[in-house]
């Protein structure tokens, strides 16, 4: 390949190769020296040309000549969609899109065609991802992104393995019975009223204000629905519903240990789910024992207001759960993003704007023996 046809990287690689060739006994030193000089001259020429281009661009920019638009267009063409979505210009355009629902400006900034809904700015991805990760419950469940209704099989009953001694009759075939949980997605919605003055903030401030509040409330609701899946599950499995075990016991030093003992071998990463006020009841039981003993059996404690406090729970009501959250599955047919709708008409007389956020999701308990619910003793 001719030197002028080589890239800078290839020229540098060739220089390194020449150094290695100098060690060969039959190396043509004159030829190699000539080639090195040619490579050096070519690199210096290219560096000078690039420096000249930089100076010309700078001069053009200072003179505000029309050529500036061409340079900016070239720079824009090499930006990826991810880089565009992280820019202030795109965030501002997206804020205006939320208000007008006209996505033409957003799409004009993108350097690659984007089918479907307009891509959200990078900061929105970060807000939503952080909300899921900060949820101690939703961050532990199984997640899928499968469109439509989803059917998940679970083991209803099965024989164990056999020991087969050579020469004896073959063991009987395993008797395996499966159940099927059908996960039907539904829309979780949350809407807020925003004043015209807040809308006027625009830009990143408005985008963060809307998505922070709506995402938080939707994540909170989905968390409560997952907790309901567990506490309302039957204690005897059916062909369409996985089961949990249950104990009736008030907060005591052995309560969590008893619940833990009722889990199946498949519950590999169990946690304790309870209201913060219930935590205080367990600590009171610990203090009443007058010695150092962990009432939580060394398990992580996850707090949620979706469960009642022990002190306010009625008899036989579930106030705590011990189990592995991998036994719950959440399916997002349209992804984990939050869709936004804007309504500036229904309450226009009050100078208020209604903004609706929606999340399309299905959720269900999909394995037996993964949870033990703790009910308040009668």
Secondary structure, 3 states (H helix, E strand, C coil): CCHHHCCHHHHHHHHHHHHHHCCCCCCCHHHHHHHHHHHHHHHHHHHHHHHHHHHHHHHHHHHCCCHHHHHHHHHHHHCCHHHHHCCHHHHHHHHHHHHHCCCHHHHHHCCCCCCCCCCCCHHHHHHHHHHHHHCCCCCCCEEECCCCCEEEEEEEEECCCCCCCCCCCCCCCCCEEEEEEEECCEEEEEEEEEEHHHHCCCHHHHHHHHHHHHHHHHHHHHHHHHHHHHHCCCCCCECCECCCEEEECCCCCCHHHHHHHCCCCCCCCCEEEECHHHHHHHHHHHHHCCCCCCCCCCCEEEECCCCCCHHHCCCCCEEEEEECHHHEEEECCCCCCCEEEEECCCCHHHCEEEEEEEEEEEEEECCCCCEEEEECCC
